[in-house]
């Protein structure tokens, strides 16, 4: 089983966004040393609790401070942008770090309505916004224009630069059967966000795996499962660390705005309503929490259920030392091979 990491650059309570980005870079270096396969970063806008608003820029830095781990976006929110510009951004990254770049694509807003409007302020009609599938087709065409079988894009003769001999791996990120079916039609990899969708994911991933046909972007189906994960030496210790994530998600549901990750003390001293308690219990269904042995068992069960040989973990743990220890314990429990 391959293990990878998605880091959303959460800002800890009492810290700064600049420090959160510095911690993301340190986490990527440690993930590489421990033997994790990929390290992806997210895209969020006008979100005080999440520092990564430009995954391409952050990816360039992460690839520069590591040497072998795959670096990717989880995800570039394509409806906000030109497929041509995204292709050129990732061609630059691929030219600088050949064979190490993943282009994960999503269609979520990544922020509130005002941020989405600002990002799309050159669009004039709703039709310009709702053309995600066509955009992905155009993006694949720009990236794989030298490959036989690539669909043409709408600007005949236009080529994305720089010219490179390889292309980034293209992944669609989603949490539904619709996104899985789209990945099949477009012939891309498929990453299922189980940390968003609590139920129904296995069927979507199986449909993708069973229906996939080779494409210029992928010769065979590539699927991975992304989950929240918190590990400590004991199950009680992990449960305590996860309290920060419990309160973060409760606050996000109530305020619809990400806030800095609260400390364990803040979370444990918070006065929850009965509905909040119900929400926490429900949210725990999309988390893997426990001691190293417990986390290993839960991850193995998920890998079998989803028929995925790769799992991607994400953690909003307040203290960075605890976050580092969590990925170390998981790596050791799952038998990852450390890099020199």
C-alpha positions as CSV (number, residue, x, y, z in Angstrom):
1,X,0.0,0.0,0.0
2,X,1.4,3.4,-1.0
3,X,0.8,6.3,1.4
4,X,0.7,10.0,0.4
5,X,-0.1,13.3,2.1
6,X,-2.5,16.1,1.3
7,X,-1.6,19.3,3.3
8,X,-4.0,22.2,3.2
9,X,-1.5,24.5,5.0
10,X,-3.8,24.9,8.0
11,X,-2.9,28.0,10.2
12,X,-2.7,27.0,13.8
13,X,-4.4,29.2,16.4
14,X,-1.9,31.7,17.7
15,X,0.4,31.4,14.6
16,X,0.6,33.0,11.1
17,X,-0.1,32.0,7.5
18,X,3.6,32.5,6.8
19,X,4.5,30.0,9.5
20,X,1.8,27.6,8.2
21,X,3.5,27.6,4.7
22,X,6.9,27.1,6.3
23,X,5.5,24.1,8.2
24,X,4.1,22.7,4.9
25,X,7.6,22.7,3.4
26,X,9.1,21.0,6.5
27,X,6.3,18.4,6.4
28,X,7.0,17.7,2.7
29,X,10.7,17.1,3.4
30,X,9.9,14.8,6.3
31,X,7.3,12.9,4.2
32,X,9.9,12.3,1.5
33,X,12.4,11.0,4.1
34,X,9.8,8.7,5.6
35,X,8.9,7.1,2.2
36,X,5.5,8.7,1.4
37,X,4.8,8.6,-2.4
38,X,3.2,12.0,-3.1
39,X,2.7,15.3,-1.4
40,X,-0.2,17.5,-2.6
41,X,-1.2,21.0,-1.6
42,X,-4.7,22.6,-1.8
43,X,-6.3,25.7,-3.2
44,X,-8.5,27.9,-0.9
45,X,-9.4,31.5,-1.3
46,X,-10.3,34.2,1.3
47,X,-9.8,31.5,4.0
48,X,-8.1,32.8,7.1
49,X,-7.6,29.3,8.4
50,X,-5.8,27.9,5.3
51,X,-2.7,29.5,3.8
52,X,-2.4,27.8,0.4
53,X,-4.2,30.0,-2.1
54,X,-1.8,29.3,-5.0
55,X,-0.8,25.6,-5.3
56,X,1.4,26.1,-8.3
57,X,3.6,28.6,-6.5
58,X,3.8,26.5,-3.4
59,X,4.5,23.4,-5.5
60,X,7.5,25.0,-7.1
61,X,9.0,25.7,-3.6
62,X,8.2,22.2,-2.3
63,X,9.8,20.5,-5.4
64,X,12.9,22.7,-4.9
65,X,13.3,21.6,-1.2
66,X,12.8,17.9,-1.9
67,X,14.3,15.6,-4.5
68,X,12.2,12.5,-5.2
69,X,8.7,12.7,-3.8
70,X,6.0,13.5,-6.3
71,X,4.6,17.0,-5.7
72,X,1.0,17.9,-6.8
73,X,-2.1,20.0,-6.5
74,X,-5.1,18.8,-4.6
75,X,-6.5,20.6,-6.5
76,X,-6.2,23.4,-9.0
77,X,-9.8,24.7,-9.2
78,X,-10.0,24.8,-13.0
79,X,-13.3,26.7,-13.5
80,X,-11.6,29.9,-12.2
81,X,-8.9,29.8,-14.9
82,X,-7.9,29.3,-18.5
83,X,-7.0,25.7,-19.4
84,X,-4.2,27.1,-21.5
85,X,-2.6,29.1,-18.6
86,X,-2.9,26.1,-16.3
87,X,-1.2,23.9,-18.9
88,X,1.7,26.4,-19.2
89,X,2.1,26.6,-15.4
90,X,2.4,22.9,-15.2
91,X,4.6,22.6,-18.2
92,X,7.1,24.9,-16.5
93,X,6.9,22.7,-13.3
94,X,7.3,19.6,-15.4
95,X,10.3,21.1,-17.2
96,X,11.9,22.0,-13.8
97,X,11.1,18.7,-12.1
98,X,10.5,16.1,-14.7
99,X,8.6,13.0,-13.6
100,X,7.6,14.4,-10.3
101,X,4.6,16.7,-10.9
102,X,0.9,15.8,-10.4
103,X,-1.9,18.0,-11.7
104,X,-4.9,17.4,-9.6
105,X,-8.0,19.3,-10.8
106,X,-11.2,20.2,-9.1
107,X,-14.4,22.2,-9.8
108,X,-15.2,23.5,-6.3
109,X,-15.3,27.2,-5.6
110,X,-12.6,27.0,-2.9
111,X,-14.1,30.0,-1.2
112,X,-17.2,32.1,-0.8
113,X,-19.3,33.6,-3.6
114,X,-17.4,36.9,-3.5
115,X,-14.0,35.2,-3.9
116,X,-15.4,33.2,-6.8
117,X,-16.7,36.3,-8.5
118,X,-13.4,38.0,-8.1
119,X,-11.5,35.1,-9.6
120,X,-13.9,34.9,-12.5
121,X,-14.4,38.7,-13.1
122,X,-13.5,38.4,-16.8
123,X,-16.3,35.9,-17.4
124,X,-19.5,37.3,-18.9
125,X,-22.0,34.5,-18.9
126,X,-22.9,31.5,-16.8
127,X,-22.0,29.3,-19.8
128,X,-18.4,30.5,-19.4
129,X,-18.4,29.1,-15.9
130,X,-20.2,25.8,-16.4
131,X,-17.8,24.2,-19.0
132,X,-15.7,22.1,-16.7
133,X,-15.6,19.0,-18.8
134,X,-14.6,20.9,-21.9
135,X,-11.9,22.7,-19.9
136,X,-10.4,19.4,-18.8
137,X,-10.4,18.1,-22.3
138,X,-8.6,21.3,-23.5
139,X,-6.1,20.9,-20.7
140,X,-5.3,17.3,-21.6
141,X,-5.0,18.4,-25.2
142,X,-2.4,21.1,-24.4
143,X,-0.4,18.8,-22.1
144,X,-0.5,15.8,-24.5
145,X,-0.6,17.4,-27.9
146,X,2.4,15.3,-29.1
147,X,0.7,12.1,-28.2
148,X,-1.4,10.3,-30.7
149,X,-5.1,10.3,-29.8
150,X,-5.2,13.6,-27.9
151,X,-8.4,15.5,-28.6
152,X,-7.9,18.8,-30.3
153,X,-8.5,22.0,-28.4
154,X,-10.5,25.0,-29.7
155,X,-7.5,27.1,-30.6
156,X,-6.0,25.3,-33.6
157,X,-2.3,25.6,-33.9
158,X,-1.8,27.0,-30.4
159,X,0.8,25.1,-28.3
160,X,1.4,25.4,-24.7
161,X,5.0,26.2,-23.8
162,X,7.7,25.3,-22.8
163,X,8.0,22.2,-25.0
164,X,8.9,19.3,-22.7
165,X,9.3,15.6,-23.2
166,X,7.0,14.5,-20.4
167,X,3.7,15.7,-18.9
168,X,2.4,15.8,-15.3
169,X,0.0,13.1,-14.2
170,X,-3.5,14.4,-14.5
171,X,-6.0,13.5,-11.7
172,X,-9.6,14.5,-11.2
173,X,-10.6,15.1,-7.6
174,X,-14.2,14.3,-6.5
175,X,-16.5,12.9,-4.0
176,X,-19.4,11.5,-6.1
177,X,-20.3,9.0,-8.8
178,X,-20.6,12.0,-11.2
179,X,-16.9,12.9,-10.7
180,X,-15.9,9.3,-11.1
181,X,-17.9,9.0,-14.3
182,X,-16.2,12.2,-15.6
183,X,-12.8,10.7,-14.9
184,X,-13.8,7.7,-17.0
185,X,-14.9,9.8,-19.9
186,X,-11.8,12.0,-19.8
187,X,-9.3,9.1,-19.1
188,X,-7.6,10.7,-16.1
189,X,-6.7,9.4,-12.6
190,X,-9.3,9.7,-9.9
191,X,-8.8,10.8,-6.3
192,X,-11.8,10.2,-4.1
193,X,-12.1,12.7,-1.2
194,X,-13.5,10.6,1.6
195,X,-12.6,13.4,4.0
196,X,-15.5,15.2,2.3
197,X,-17.9,12.4,1.5
198,X,-18.8,10.1,4.4
199,X,-20.7,7.5,2.4
200,X,-21.1,5.9,-1.0
201,X,-17.5,6.3,-2.1
202,X,-16.5,2.7,-2.7
203,X,-19.2,2.3,-5.4
204,X,-18.0,5.4,-7.2
205,X,-14.3,4.3,-7.2
206,X,-15.3,0.8,-8.3
207,X,-17.2,2.1,-11.2
208,X,-14.3,4.2,-12.3
209,X,-11.9,1.2,-12.0
210,X,-14.2,-1.1,-13.9
211,X,-15.2,1.3,-16.7
212,X,-11.8,2.9,-17.4
213,X,-10.4,2.7,-20.9
214,X,-6.7,3.6,-21.8
215,X,-6.2,7.2,-22.8
216,X,-3.3,9.6,-23.7
217,X,-3.3,10.7,-20.1
218,X,-3.4,7.3,-18.4
219,X,-2.7,3.8,-19.8
220,X,-4.6,2.2,-16.9
221,X,-6.9,3.3,-14.1
222,X,-5.2,5.2,-11.3
223,X,-7.2,5.7,-8.1
224,X,-6.4,6.9,-4.6
225,X,-8.5,7.6,-1.5
226,X,-8.0,10.7,0.7
227,X,-8.9,10.6,4.4
228,X,-8.4,12.6,7.5
229,X,-5.9,10.8,9.8
230,X,-4.6,11.4,13.3
231,X,-2.1,9.0,15.0
232,X,-0.5,9.0,18.4
233,X,1.3,6.5,20.6
234,X,-2.1,5.6,22.2
235,X,-5.7,5.7,21.0
236,X,-6.5,8.2,23.9
237,X,-3.7,10.4,22.8
238,X,-4.9,10.4,19.2
239,X,-8.5,11.1,20.3
240,X,-7.2,14.1,22.2
241,X,-5.3,15.5,19.2
242,X,-8.3,15.0,17.0
243,X,-10.3,17.4,19.2
244,X,-8.8,20.3,17.3
245,X,-10.2,18.9,14.0
246,X,-13.6,18.3,15.7
247,X,-14.0,21.9,16.6
248,X,-12.6,23.1,13.3
249,X,-15.2,21.2,11.4
250,X,-18.0,22.3,13.7
251,X,-17.0,25.9,13.2
252,X,-16.7,25.5,9.5
253,X,-20.3,24.1,9.3
254,X,-21.7,26.9,11.4
255,X,-19.7,29.9,10.0
256,X,-19.0,28.6,6.4
257,X,-15.5,30.1,6.8
258,X,-12.3,28.4,7.7
259,X,-10.7,29.7,10.9
260,X,-7.3,28.9,12.4
261,X,-7.0,25.3,13.8
262,X,-7.8,25.6,17.5
263,X,-5.5,24.2,20.1
264,X,-6.5,21.0,21.9
265,X,-7.1,23.0,25.1
266,X,-9.4,25.4,23.2
267,X,-11.3,22.5,21.7
268,X,-11.6,20.5,25.0
269,X,-12.9,23.6,26.8
270,X,-15.4,24.6,24.2
271,X,-19.1,24.4,25.1
272,X,-20.7,22.2,22.5
273,X,-24.4,22.0,21.9
274,X,-26.1,18.6,21.5
275,X,-26.3,19.2,17.7
276,X,-22.5,20.0,17.8
277,X,-22.0,16.6,19.5
278,X,-24.0,14.9,16.8
279,X,-22.0,16.7,14.1
280,X,-18.7,15.5,15.7
281,X,-19.9,11.9,15.8
282,X,-20.9,12.1,12.2
283,X,-17.6,13.8,11.1
284,X,-15.6,11.1,12.9
285,X,-16.9,8.7,10.2
286,X,-14.6,10.3,7.7
287,X,-11.5,10.2,9.9
288,X,-8.9,7.5,10.8
289,X,-7.9,8.0,14.4
290,X,-5.9,5.8,16.8
291,X,-2.7,4.2,17.8
292,X,-0.3,3.1,15.1
293,X,-1.7,-0.5,15.0
294,X,-5.3,0.9,15.0
295,X,-4.6,3.3,12.2
296,X,-2.8,0.7,10.1
297,X,-5.8,-1.6,10.5
298,X,-8.3,1.1,9.5
299,X,-6.2,2.1,6.5
300,X,-5.9,-1.5,5.3
301,X,-9.7,-2.0,5.6
302,X,-10.3,1.2,3.6
303,X,-7.8,0.1,0.9
304,X,-9.6,-3.2,0.6
305,X,-13.1,-1.6,0.6
306,X,-12.1,0.9,-2.1
307,X,-9.7,-1.5,-4.0
308,X,-7.1,1.3,-3.8
309,X,-3.4,0.6,-3.6
310,X,-2.8,4.2,-2.5
311,X,-4.2,6.2,0.4
312,X,-3.6,9.9,1.0
313,X,-3.9,11.3,4.5
314,X,-4.6,14.8,5.7
315,X,-4.4,16.1,9.2
316,X,-5.3,19.3,10.9
317,X,-3.3,18.9,14.1
318,X,-2.6,22.1,16.1
319,X,1.0,21.5,17.3
320,X,3.4,20.9,14.4
321,X,5.5,18.5,16.5
322,X,2.4,16.3,17.0
323,X,1.7,16.5,13.3
324,X,5.2,15.3,12.4
325,X,4.9,12.5,15.0
326,X,1.6,11.4,13.5
327,X,3.0,10.9,10.0
328,X,6.1,9.2,11.4
329,X,4.0,6.7,13.4
330,X,1.8,6.0,10.4
331,X,4.8,5.5,8.1
332,X,6.4,3.1,10.5
333,X,3.2,1.2,11.3
334,X,2.5,0.7,7.5
335,X,6.0,-0.3,6.7
336,X,7.1,2.5,4.5
337,X,10.7,2.3,3.3
338,X,12.7,5.3,4.4
339,X,14.7,7.2,1.8
340,X,18.4,7.9,2.4
